[in-house]
Amino acid sequence: MRSVSRSFGDVRALDSFDLVVPRQSITVLLGPNGAGKTTAVRMITGALDPHSGSVAVFGLDPAVEGEDVRRRCGVVSAKPALYDRLSGWDNLSYAAELYGLGRHAHDRIRAAAARFGIEHALDQQVGGYSTGMKTRLALSRSVLHEPELLLFDEPTSGLDPESSHAVLELIKEMRRDGSTVVMCTHLLLEAEGLAEQVVVLDRGTDLISGTPSELTSRYWPGVVVKLDAEDRASLDRLDGHPGVLTYQRDGIATVQLDDVAQLPDLVAELVAAGVRLTRVEPHQPTLEDLYFAVRAEHREDAA
């Protein structure tokens, strides 16, 4: 997607949005509700046309060759449309017919249902499924035709923690099997350990994109250490200390060093000054840390 913009009335859902998705990877679109994530997915499938900019999927323009694009995609929306009065089997059978699977349909249905652990419930009416089972059925439907590109919009919405974990593990499995995955979420912990590329959106704009390690290195080029002491104010002597890139104290102190080898000397110096340390812990910044760092930088730039 290159400089894509799309508005709904006076609301600009996407604003000069750029996105490049590598093959056989998991790209996570991360942002708050209303950031434009769902609109971006609809652009990919050709369900929405851009008002400006260009979109190419498999080298095709989904606005012109949408049927060819959608045939190679599997989609699970935040609220998947299922037929509650039909059985799980009939829901999948209908989708298989739409994709023209023909005589291969029965084998594909059984394999997809087994993959997501709902083969035992295929004879039941979908209206009686739990939220988690409905999500698993929607995921099964999305892989029936063995698509190259999987588009998941908030796939764990409304699920309990155990079901959410199972769904995320299945997404990892699909990536290992060679699929390309684009997943939208506003849950930071959901993207942790899953994303190979992170794109942070806000108000329809891509604020930043890259691998988690690339982005972490950009915002925290050194090593981050958490420090605590009986007298927390005594840690302030590290502010501006040689080798200390940044110092923040909000309860415990967060210190960024240009070299981890300096840590033993700093600890010894604090102890020699009578500081009674209660915690010294190297800290690996999380995706949550990254998200809020990006948002804070963007707010500063806007100001």
Secondary structure, 3 states (H helix, E strand, C coil): CEEEEEEECCEEEEEEECCCCCCCCEEEEECCCCCCHHHHHHHHHCCCCCCEEECCECCECCCCCHHHHHHCEEEECCCCCCCCCCEHHHHHHHHHHHCCCHHHHHHHHHHHHHHCCCHHHCCCEHHHCCHHHHHHHHHHHHHCCCCCEEEEECCCCCCCHHHHHHHHHHHHHHHHCCCEEEEEECCHHHHCCCCCEEEEEECCEEEEEECHHHHHHHHCCCEEEEEEECCHHHHHHHCCCCCEEEEEECCCEEEEECCHHHHHHHHHHHHHCCCCEEEEEEECCCHHHHHHHHHHHHHHHHC
